[in-house]
Amino acid sequence: MSRRRHKGKRIDGWLIIDKPSGMTSTHVVNRVKRLTDAAKAGHGGTLDPLATGVLPLALGEATKTVMYVMDAPKRYRFTVRFGAATNTDDSEGEVIGTSGERPTDAAIALALKAFEGRIMQRPPDFAAVKVAGERAYDLARRGEALDLPPREVHFIELRMIERPDVDHAVFEARCGKGAYIRALARDLGQALGCLGHVTALRRLEVGAFTADAAIDLDTLVEIVQDDSLPQALVSVSTALADIPALAVTEPQAARLRSGHPIQIVPRLVVGEVVEGGTIQAVREGEVVALGRLVDGELSPLRVFNR
């Protein structure tokens, strides 16, 4: 007789985890899912195993908002080691080139300007992007030659904050979706004529989620043991802070939950309203649905359970 699959508990909300170095994002998700016994869990944007910092974990209904977190700007602090390039563009890879040159602070400041704003960036060979249906890192591990096409990324802010010695520099960057810090370090080293790779990487922010509010896995264990998980959860709607909101009546909420559109008055929406844009319908502080506005009618795209 086959065992019935354990479904887990319904838990709705976000947990902001401070990911430790050496652990994959998927490993963190699985660990949290086991600790909390959550029925459904996912993360709001992969961090490299080397990296630490903000890893937003969506539980239950929060998984319906993951795409909005993935699209949000991120802030990173990272250290670049000058004088060597690696095949992974970080310190976990094999050294594939060295240089005796070291840049001055002035040269670094000047070179950074070329990476500010919207630029074309080639992802690292060891990246999660897909090539003919396979992950680039799987192909790279097999030794296959890769020529990943560059794609547009956006560095909103980029600055050097510390120069501990001639071999290293510490930077902060705020960037949009799809930008690779490892690729930035690689390209900066090449632009400076000295090569470079990342030796430390910490994510400080993902949208509204910050490192100040993050908890480590040991703390989460204590929270679960103390039965105080509900107090540690961040509201599902936090991920939707930048989406215009409309307070709806109970009858309107019922229609949206059943998949039917409602007529609305656009001027009652809080935030910038765009024809064809997304609006969150809210009832008594809880998000009811995400919908698209067309000709004064809000049609539900994604509905949230009570």
N, C-alpha and C positions, 0 to 999 in steps of 0.2 A: 504494500500500500504506500503510495507516494505521500511525502510530507506536504502539508499545506504551507505555502510560502508566507513567511512573516512579513506583514505589510508595514509595521512600524506605526508610530503615533503621528497624528496630525499636529504639526507645529508650524505656525505661520510667522514669518518675520526674517530679519537679517541678523546674522552674527558677524561682527567685524573681527576677524582673526589676525593676529600678528604672526605671520608665517615664519617658522624657523628656517635657517639655511640648511640645505641638504635634503629637503623634503619636497616632493613634487606637489603641485596644487591639487591634483587628483587624489593623492595620498591624504592630504589634509581634509578634503571633502569626505572621503571614506571614513577617516578617523572621527570626524565630527558626527557623521551620520550614525556611527556605532555608539558613540558616547551619549548622544541625545535620543537615540532610537527614533529619529525622524523618518517619516515615510518617504519624503522627497527632499533632495538637496542638490545644490549646484553652486558654482562660483561665478563671480562677476568679473572674470579676467585673469588669465594665467600669469603666474610668476615663475621665472626660471628657478630651478632647484637651488642655485647659488643664492638667489635673492631672499630678502626678508621683507617684512612690512605688511601693509594693508592687503588682505585677501578677503573681500566681502563674500560671505557665504549666504546663499538664499535658501530658506527652508519653506516648504509648503507653497502657499500662494505667492510668496516672494519670488519664486522661480519664474513667474510670469512677467517679472520686471527686469530680469537679468539683461536683456538686450539694451535697456536704457542705461544701465550701469556700465556695460561694455563700451557704449558710445561716449561716456562721460570723459572729460579730461583727467589725466593722471599726473601726479607730481612725484619725481624721483630724486634721491640723492645717491650719487655714485662716485666711485674712485676709478680713475684711469691710470694704468701703469704704462709709462712711455718706454720705448726701446725694444718692444717685442710684440709680434703678432701671433695669434693662435688660431687654430682651425675652427674653434667655437666662438672666437671673439671675447672669451672670458678666461679666467685663470684655471678653469677645469679642462681646457683643451691642450693639445700638443702645440709647442712652439714651432711655427713655420717660417719665422723670419726675425732677425734682430737688427738693431741699429745703435750706433754709439752716439747719435745726435740726441740732444735734449732741448726742448723749446723754452724760450723765455716766457715770463708772464705776459709781456706785451704781445708776443707772437700768438699765444693762446687766445688772448682777448680778441685779436684781429681775426683769427681763424674762425672763432665761434660765430661771428657775424654771418658767415656764409651758410650756417646751419639754422638760423632763425627764420621763422615763418614757414611757408609751405615749400617743401623741397622734395626731390625725388630720392628715394632711399632703397637700396637693395637689401633685402632681409639677409640675416646670417644663414649660412648653409645649414647649420643646426637650428632649424626653426620649425614651428608647427604648421607653416603654410603647406598646402598640398600641391604636388606636382604629379599630374596624370593619375590622380586618385590616391597617391601615397604621400605621407608626411615627408617633408624635406629632410628632417633629422634621421629618418630611417634609411633614406637613400645615402645620406652622408656617412652614416655608420658602416654602410656596405662598401664605402670607398668609391661610389659613383660620382663622376664629375657633374657639378651643378652649375647652371647659369641662370639663377633666379632673376626674373625681370624686376627692375626697380618700380616702385609705386609711390604715389604722393602721400606724404605724411606731414603733420603740422607740429612744429615746435613753437609753442606760444611764448614760453620764457626759457632762457638758457643762459647760465652764468657760472663762472668759477667762483667758489666760495672759500677755498683753502688751497695752499700749496705746501704740504708738509715737508717735501724735499724735491730735488730735481727730477726724481724718477716718477713722482706721483702728483696728481692734482685731483681735487674733490669738486664736483659740480652739482648743481641742481637744475632740473629740467621739468617744465610743465608741458605736456604734449597731448595730442589727440590720439584717437584710436589707430592702432596698427603700427605705431612708431616703435622701433627697437633701440634701446639704449646701447646694447652690444654693437649694433651696426653704427651708431653714432660714434662710439669710442674708436671703432675700426677706421671709420672715414676721417675722423679728426686726426688720428695718428698719421694717416696717409697724407692729409693736407699739410701737416706740420713737418713731413719728411722724416719722421722718427718712429713710425708705427705705434700701435697702442692696443690695449685690451682692458676690459673691465675686471677689477679685482674685488669690488664690493658694490652691492646694489641694494638699495632699500626704497620701497614704495611708501611715500608719505601720505598720499591722498588718492582716492578714486571718487570723483564727483563729490558728493556730500559726506563721504566716509573718510575719516582721518585717522592717522596713527595714534593720536592722543586718546581716541575712544576704543582702540583695538585691545583685545585680550589674547594672551598666549594660551596654548593648549593645556598647560598645567592649571592655569586659572579656570579654564572651562571645566576641567575635571572637578574642581572644588565647587563650582557653581552648580553643576549637575547633582553632586552629592548633597548639596545644601537645599536642593529643590528650589533654587532661585533662578532657573533658566528664564522664566517669563520676564523677569526684571532686566535680564541681560539682552533681550531681543530688541532690535530696532524696528520700528514700524515699516510695514511693506511700502507705504506711501513715501518714505524717505527717498527712495530711488527715483521718485517721480517729481522731485522738487522743482524741476525746470519746466514741467509740462503744465500748461494752463489748466485751471480747475474750475469746475462748475458745481455748485451745491444743487442737489436734486431732491425732489419730494419722494416719499415712500412709493407712491404709485409709479413714478418715473423710474425709480430704482428697480422695481419689480419688472417693468417692461424691458429694461436694459439687461437684467439678469436672465430673462427668458429669450434674449437674442433679438428683440424688436427695437427699432429706432424711436427716438423721441424728438418732438419739436422743442427748440430752445430759443432763448433770446441772447444772441451773441454778446450784447453789452453787459450781461450779467456774469460773464466768464471773467475770472481773475487771471490776468496775464494776457499776453499778446495773442490775439485770435487770428489765425490764417485759414482762409478757405482751403479745405482739403487737409488741414492739419489735425494733429492729435489733441484731444482734450480728455482730462480725467474727470469722471463723474464721481462726486463725493457725497456721502450721506452720513451725517453725524460724525464727521471726522474720519470715516473709513472709505477707502476707494471702492467704488461699486463696479466700475468698468472703465476701460480705455476705448474711446470712440473717435471716429473721423467726422468732421463737420463738413457737410455739403448742403448748400442752399437752406441754411437754418435748421437742418436736421442732423442729429447726432446718432450715427449708426455704430453699434458696439463692435469692436475688433477683438477685445479680450475681456472676459467677464471674471470677476472675483467672487468666490464663494464666501458665504457668511462664516 
